């Protein structure tokens, strides 16, 4: 909605938490007029805290984060999230075909939940791109701000500006963004 509001998730990646996997986080993001402006993501099992403030950069435990300088999708590690179990069949098939397309164009493709942890890795330069179709849009807000403030590009999968109402999401290092859009638009 318009205005200012908080998106908070005490167990982002709760399915992982319930299965004793370490890939989960606590997130809090301030959203103003549908744009994330402040975020904190804490990983309880590692003690790491990622933060971002519009115009002030992204940080891991106070150290600046920067996206990858990779300029070749063929040398990139990319990631996506799995469709929800109750997701529309068209979305599930689109996720599957996008993974297949990326298997041809990227070096390594990872698929897991939650999206937030992939986006932390994009912001930190460990993963070169992340994409998602539909799914939980509020879960993308913390990572969208972190990636943007770390120098990355955010759009929908067709390269148009992303908003929480978009049907797809792409976060990438600037050097591979256009190639990722091309791969995902097939």
Secondary structure, 3 states (H helix, E strand, C coil): CCCEEEEEEEEECHHHHHCCCCCCEEEEEEEECCEEEEEEEEECCCCEEEEEECCCEEEECCEECCCCCCCCHHHCEEEECCCCCCCCHHHHHHHHHHHHHHHHHCCEEEECCCHHHHHHHHHCCCCCEEEEECCCHHHHHHHHHHHHHCCCEEECCCCCCCCCCCCEEEEECHHHHHHHHHHHCC
